[in-house]
Amino acid sequence: MVKGKSPFNLLTCARSNILALQPYRCARDDYKDDGTNILLDANENAYGPGLALNEDGTLSITKANGIANGHGNPDKPNLDLSGLNRYPDPHQIELKQLLCNLRNTHTHTSKSLRPENLFVGVGSDEAIDALLRCFCVPGRDKIVTCPPTYGMYAVSAQVNEVEIVKIPLDTTRAFALQPEEINQALSSDPSIKLVYICSPGNPTANLIAKADVQKILEHPTWNGVVVLDEAYIDFAAEGASLAEWVTEWPNLVVMQTLSKAFGLAGIRLGAAFTSPEIANLLNNLKAPYNISSPTSTLACTALQPDSLAVMESNRAKILEQRKRLLKELPNIAGIGRFRGGTDSNFLLVEILDKPCGQGGRPSNETALAVYEGLAETKGVVVRFRGKEAGCEGCLRITVGTEKEIDRFLAEIGHVLDELFQGKREVDGGKEESAKETAANNVVA
């Protein structure tokens, strides 16, 4: 059969904003997990899942009984593979109640979260996208982001054809939020529907002041939603989460995830705490079975007392290694200031073009050379963030295990010594700038 000429033209058939999308790049695009690399680039939990496991990595039979496809007794979860021919629970009430129990600390309100305050999705990314689809008309409405910040807000906005108004964090005040500037934008532009705030920030690792969030919520005329992304909240001070505060504010959304402190990035489970009215909208527009049975069961398991104890133990180890990095990393020649805060499982640090005692200054060229040298010759992968606002010469370093930090501290010292002794080259020019942009564009 002779194939006729098709009238199909991808360039005129597809949406123009989708054709213009830059390829999404994630942490494993540049450097793979080959079993030998030290991966300090994606803010994963290097101590493993926050689950009470047997030595062989399986769930204990005595602790695993009775729940399949999101149904049953959430106190005794069991991953029932024989039930995978059935669709999962579309409502996930048991899981939502466990998440409420976790965040009902009554630190910020006497009211309690209930399952109707929750949307659960495929990581926080589903909630980011769902909120845009829920509140923003493509080609008309806008959102506010506060760079430097998590890159998925911009990716989702472009997919949904929503314009971004950027109001940077204050780089002179440890990347503090600028609520007065945000409120001014909200007053002058009613097409702004969402304000995305990352707290603790990524890549800044700083907790946003509650009072600054409240100033935006108290705007007298703005009809929109404040979205607080608390992916890293469990590494901040006790009681820092504002999740339960959604019971006091009808236009507040607080997003969280089990990917970080809980060490469950592989199950892709995120949550959005909000008013019952907003949660109802989000639940109405989601796919009917967006949370798989294995994801639901493992999430419920992670929220049981014995697994929470594992998570808390792992978190304590991470905080100890974070303290160690803060103390020992500045002793290495060529390391500059820590930027931002210390409220997360990563740190943002300047790399200098020469040792501090010789007048070294933050340098993107040197930082990129260190990033590449560590990954390509030492098997240690960190994240270059030098192109972000206020982050000149910065690397973002995930806090790993004690052995991983041992190796990282040794290898970054070796790479910097080789650079300063001229044994490694620091590139420059247009090619250097392009490499910096490519390294910085990884969304993680």
N, C-alpha and C positions, 0 to 999 in steps of 0.2 A: 504494500500500500504506500503510495507516495504522500508524504506529509505536506499539507498545504501551508501556506504562509499564515502565521497567526497574527491577529491584530493586537495581541497583548503587548503592552509596553510597561515594564515595571516602573520606569521613571515617571510616568504620568498616572499610573494606577495607584501606587502607594502614596501615603500621606507625605507631604513635603518635609514636615518636621521629623518624621521617622527616617526619611532618606538622609537627612542632615545629621542624624545622631552619630557621634563618635563611638567607636567600638567600646563596649563595656570591658574594662580591664580590672581583674581582681588579683588578690595576693599571689595566687599560684600560677599566674600567667608568665611571670618572669623567671621564677626559681621554684622548681618542683620539690615535693617532699620525697626524696630518694631513700629515706631511712637513715641517712647520715647527717643531713643538714640540721642545724639548730635554727628553728623557725621562730624568730622574734619580730615578725612583721605584720601579723594579722590580729593581734590582741586576743589570741586564743588562750585557753587555760592549759598550760603545759603539764599540770599535775593530773589531768585526765577528768573523766566525767564525775560529777558530784552524785554518785550512786553507791549504795552499799553493795559491793560485789564480792563474789568469791575470788580466790586467788587466780582462777583460770579466766576471770573476766566475766563470768556469768552471774545472773541474779540468783540469790539464794532461794531454793525451793520453799523453804519455810517462810520466806518473806514475800513469795510471789504466788498468789492464788486468787482467782476469781474474777478478774476484770478482762474483758475482751471487747474489742471494737468500741472502746470508750464507755461500755456499760459494766455494771457490776459494783463491786465493793472497792472504792478507791483506796481504802486502807491496806488492801492486799492485792497490789497490781500483779498481773501476769500477762506476758506477751503471748497470747494464744494464736499461734500461726494457723491453726485449723479454722479460725474464724475469718481469715483474710479474704474469703470469697464474698463476705458481706460488707456493705458500705459502712463507714464509721458513723458515729454519733454526730449529727450536724450541729448540735447545740453545746456540747462539752460542758455541761453544768457542773459535774464533779470536779473537772480540772479548774474551772473558773472559781469555784468555791475554795479550792486549795490555794490558788493565787491570792484570793481575798484574805484568807487566813494569814498568809505570809506578810501582807502589807497593812493589815489592820493593827497598826502599832499605837494609834491614838496619840501620836506625837503632835499632829497638826490640827486635829479635830476630834470631837467626841463621837462623831458619826462613824458608821461602819460601812465598808464596801460590801456589795452584794454581787452575785453573778450577773445581774442585769446592768452592772457598771462596766462590763467587760466585753471586748472583742478580742478573739485570739486568731492569729494568722500564721502564715509561713514566714517566720522571722519578723522583726520589726519592719522590714521592707514592705510587706504586704499592707501594713497599717499606714505607712507613709504614702503609698500609692492610693489606697482606699480613701484616705482623707482628701487627697487632691481630686479624685473623681466625685467625691461626695459634695464638696463645697465650691469647686472652681469650674467655671464655664470655660472650655478651651477657647483660646484666642481673645478672651476678654478679661478674665480675672488674674490676680497676681498673688504671690506669696513673698514673705520676707524670710531671708536666711541671714545668718550672722557669721561670716567667714572670719578666720578659718574654721571649717566645720565639716561634718560628714558629707561625702560626695553624693550619696543617693538622693538627697533632697533635690539637687539640681538635675540628676538623671531622670527622676520621676516627673519633675516639672516639665522637662523637655518632651518626654513621651506624651504627656497630657496637654501639651501646647499651652503651658502656663508660664507667664513671665515672672522673673525673679527680681525682687528689689533687695539689693545687698546692703546691709548696715553692719559694717565690721565690728568685731569685738575691739575693745580699747586695749591696744598693744602696750600702752604706757602704764596700764593698771592690771598687769597680769591677765590680759584677755578677759576683762570684766565686760558684762553686758552693758549696752548703752540704751537704757529704757527711754530716756528723754528723746533721743533721736528716732527710736522706733515709734514712739507715740506721735511724734511730729509727722512721720510718714503716714501713719494710720489716719491722722486727722486730715491730711491733704489729699489722700487717695482712697476713696471708698471701695475701689476694686480689689484692694488687698483683703484676702479672706483668711489666710493662715499665716501665723508666725512660728517658724520652726526654731527651737532653741535646744541645743545639745548640752546636757548637764549630767555628769561631768563631760566637758567638751572633748571632741576628737578632731584634731590632734593635741588639744591644749591641756587636757587632763585636769581642768579646773571645774569646781562646782560653782554653778551660777547662784548668786545670792537670792534667797527666797523673796526678799523685799523688792528686788528688781523685777522678778516675775510678777509680783503683786501689782507693781506700778502699771504694767501693761494690762493686766486683768481689770484694773480699775479705770481704764480709759472711759471717759464719759459718753462717747458717741459711737465708737467703733463697733461694728457688727461683724465679728469674726472670731476665730478660734486660736488659742495659744496651744501649741504642741510642744511638750517637753519630752525630749528623748533621754531616758535614763538607762541606756544600755549598760553603763558602767557603774551604776549607783551603789552596788554592793561592795565596792572598793573604797567608798567614801565613808565619812563618819556615821556611826549608828544613828538612825532616825533621820537621815538626810533625804530619803525618798519623799516626794510630795504626792505619791499615788493616791493616798486617802484624801488629799485636798480636793480631788475632783467632786467630792460630795458637797463642797462649799461653793464651787464655781461652775456654772452651767456651760461655760465655753472653754474649759481646760481639758486637755487630753494628755495623759502621761503614758508614754510607751516604754516597755521593758522587754527583756529577752532572757532566755535561758542559755544563750550562747557564750556568755562571758564568765561570771563567777560560778555558774552552775556547770561549766565545762561541757555543754551539750550543743555545740555549734552544728553538729551533724544531724540533729533531729529537726532543726529549723522551726523553732517555736517562739513566737513573739506575742505580746499582749499589749492592748491599749485600754487603760483605765479612763473612764470618762462618765459623763452624765448618762442616765438610762436612755434619754432621748437621742443623743449622738450615737451611743452604742447600738441602739435599735437600727439607726440608719446604716451604720457600717455592717451590721449583721444581715440586713436586708439585701445589700448589694454584693456580698461575698459569694463565691462559689459555694454550693450547698454542702460539700464534703471537703472543705479545705484543709482540715487537720486529719492526717491519716491515723489509723488505729495504732500502729507502732509508736508514732510520735506522741499521741495522747497517753498511752500506757507508760511510756518512759518518762514523760513530763510528770505524771501523777506519782510515779515512783520517786522522782527527784524531790518531790515536795513532802515526802514522808519523813518523820523524825530521824530515822537512822541515816537516810541519805542527806538530809540537811546537816547532820553532824559531819559527814564527809565533806560537804561543800564548805562548811565553816572552817574545818581543819585545813583544807587546801587554800582557802582564802588567807588564813593566818600565815601560811608559808609564803604566799605571794607577797603579802605586806612586809614580811621580814626581808625578802629579797629586794623589794622596792627600797626599803630603808638602807639596805646594803649598797645598792647602786647610788643612792643619793650621797652616801659617805665616800665610796671608793672611786667612782667614775671621775670626779674632779681632780683626782691625784694623777691622772694620765695626761701627759703633755699633749696639747692640742684640743683638749676638751674645754668648752666655754661654759656659759651659764645654762642652768635649767630654765626653761621658759614655761609659762603657764603655771599649772598647779601640780599637786601630788595626790589627786583624789581618784586615780584609776589604776589599772593594771599595766600601765605603760608610762613612760616619761619622754618628754620632748627636750632635746639637748642640742646646744650649738656645737658645731665643729669649726675650729679656727684654721686660718691659713698658715699659722706658725704658732709655737707655744705662747701661752698667755704672757709669760715673762719677757718675751721678745716683741710684744706689741701685737699679738695675733688678733685678727678680726674674724667674725663669722663669714664663712665662704661657701657658696653653693658648689663651686668647682671642687674644693677639698672634700666637702660632704659627699658629693656624688662619687668621687674617687674612693672614699672610705666605704661607702655603700657597695660599690661594685667590687672593690678589693675583698671585703669581708665575704660577700656571696660567692664570688667566682674562684677565689683561691683559699679561703678559710672555711667555707661551708657554714657561714653564719649569716642569716638573712634578717636585715632590719628594714625600715621603711624610710625612704627619702621624702622629706616634706618641705624642702627649701623654697618652693614656688608659692607656698601659701602666704597669705597676708601676715606680716610680722614674724615670719619663720625663716628668715635668711640664714642659710648654713645649717639648718636643723635636720636631725634624724629623729624618728620616733622609734623607741625601743620598748618592745613588749617585755614585761617582767617574766622571766622563765624560772625553771627549777634552779636549785643551788648549783648543780653541775653545769647547767647551761650558762648561768651567769659567770661561773669560773672561766669557762671557755671564752665567752664573749669578752670579758675584761682583758684576758690575755691577748686575744686576737686583735681587738681594736687598738690596743697599745702597739702591737707589732706593725699593723698596717700604717698607723700614723707615723711611727718611727721611720718606716721605709719611705714614706712620702717626704718627710722632712729631710731625709738623707739623700734624696734624689734617686732612690732605687725604684720608685714608682712615678709615673708621669701623671700630672694634673692637666687635663685637656682644657681647651679654651675655644672661643669663637662660636660660629653658628652651630657646628656639630655638637658642641658641648651644651648649648642652650636647648637644642632639640632633645638631647638625651635627658637633660634635667626635667623637661616638660613631660616626656614619656614616663619617667620614673615617678614623677609627682602625681600623674593622672590615675594611678592605681586606686580604686575605691576600696578602702578597708579601714 
